[in-house]
Amino acid sequence: MSWFAWMMIIGYVLLSVSLYKIFEKAGEAGWKGLVPGLNFVVWSKLVGRPGWWAIWMLVPIVNVFIYSGLAVDMVRSFGKYRFLDSFLAVVGAPFYFFFLGTRPEEKYLGPTIPAEKEYAAKLAEAQEKGSKRQYEKLVKENPYRKGQSREWAEAIIFAVFAAALIRLFLIEAYVIPTSSMEGSLMVGDFLFVSKAHYGIRTPKTVAMIPLLHNVIPKFGGESYWEKPSLKPVRLPALEEIEHNSPVVFNLPAGDSVYIFPDRTWTVDDVRYGMVRDANPRYDQIIKSGAKELVTRPLDKRDHYIKRCIGLPGDTLQVIDRQVYIDGKPAENPTNMQFLYVVTFPSTTINEQPFADWGISEEDNIRDDRAPNVRYIFMSEDQKAKVQGMDPAIKIENYQFPTDASRGYNPDRLFPHDSKNYGPWTVDNYGPIWIPKKGVTIPINLQNINMFRRIIGVYEENDLSFANGQILINGTPATEYTFKMDYYWMMGDNRHNSEDSRVWGFVPEDHIVGKPLFIWFSLKEGSIAKGVNWSRVFSSADKR
């Protein structure tokens, strides 16, 4: 049993003991405070709620608010109306209740809910009758009165608390920052993502700044503390992940990153030259030791959104751009994009319609050596529209290099082992089997790199090598049984997507949620370029 489970059990026992003393002072049998379920029924009645109110304690997330309300109402039933009293009741109910229950001078005044309603009725009656003196007397003596500053403070705290809980467990807003999912999800799309559809995941990180994910805006630095931490638990899902489902997940390779203003880079990005090619200055900063390596817990790694192409147990292969699952061609997203070399008949190119066709600036790359050439990531529909501009336009598939002289490095692709796997490219990749929970496979020095991260990182074993043997937790191993299901994620913009072909499998405990709908959309992510009104309140699951 985890320490968190023990902490919850101990906390509940302490609460029950404190209720025993509280109930005795309130004229109820103390033993009722020790009976699970009955204690909350009696507690509800003592503050003026109906007994059935306790049923709400069985509803996840809602029970947090119900518990907080009952705790505050209990101390108010003892005449404790200060903000500090309410705070202590919420964060330390067992101890504060025990204090109230054992001190002789503390008295139970009766259920606070009807008492407050009765006092409010007297105020309303005095005001209605025009009895100014009586009204002012009641206002002055009002034990339930709150100052304006307290009203604001409580409203803000409740709003932040409620928003943080909803964001943590139910629904969170995301924005699409890159074109890796175009043309299904565009740069500048704002999404609502359900965390319940694929199963609510309890947090690992408990000490954090509310409503921030991992970085403090403008000031920089992480918005959380890694300890204390909990072992995440996933509640039952409303639906299963299917082939081609869009999924939000924590980046598996995001446990060790270098953070720069425009993006984060993983250790493998540095190791295999991606940072060097994209930004040589960043690469120099990292290798000089001037940039600190940041480790992140599971739930604080960057969020990615991709399409689930492969499910646990599938065998996946990419042949000439086409994905095959278990030997059969997979269904392709309608707006799947690839990179094309577009040669225009002249250097005067009308690119004005590109934005309306969904071709962003990021997807339209100029060639400084040839002013009439563009490298454009396009869907079949976009390709047809560009071709329709002029029959003389020449559109060719981009051929990725396969030799080192042109910058090809087969180890950039997962599993970063071209000796045993490859040489693979993004267009011709695999075959690769996607691990499934409970399945046992043989492991050896030839295939271990495919599963090294699963065994040693995701499933938290001590993986090592000695005398030509694989050691798992110090014991020689020739086979391994997977503890989790894994998924294979790819972007719809197949040639402009950092996905499973780069960092491998996505463990089930990294799954965050399902995109529901686009609630707002800016053209290319810029308010200056206008709003994509046609995308507002449209589905986020465009296949």
Beta strands, then each sheet from edge to edge (+ up, - down):
strand 1: 171-175
strand 2: 189-194
strand 3: 205-208
strand 4: 224-229
strand 5: 246-250
strand 6: 256-259
strand 7: 264-266
strand 8: 294-295
strand 9: 303-310
strand 10: 315-319
strand 11: 322-325
strand 12: 328-329
strand 13: 338-343
strand 14: 364-366
strand 15: 373-378
strand 16: 394-397
strand 17: 429-433
strand 18: 440-442
strand 19: 463-466
strand 20: 469-472
strand 21: 475-476
strand 22: 479-481
strand 23: 486-490
strand 24: 506-507
strand 25: 511-521
strand 26: 538-539
sheet 1: 1+ 2- 25+ 5- 9+ 23- 24+
sheet 2: 1+ 2- 25+ 26-
sheet 3: 3+ 4-
sheet 4: 7+ 6- 8+
sheet 5: 12+ 11- 10+ 17-
sheet 6: 14+ 15- 13+ 16-
sheet 7: 18+ 22-
sheet 8: 19+ 20- 21+
end
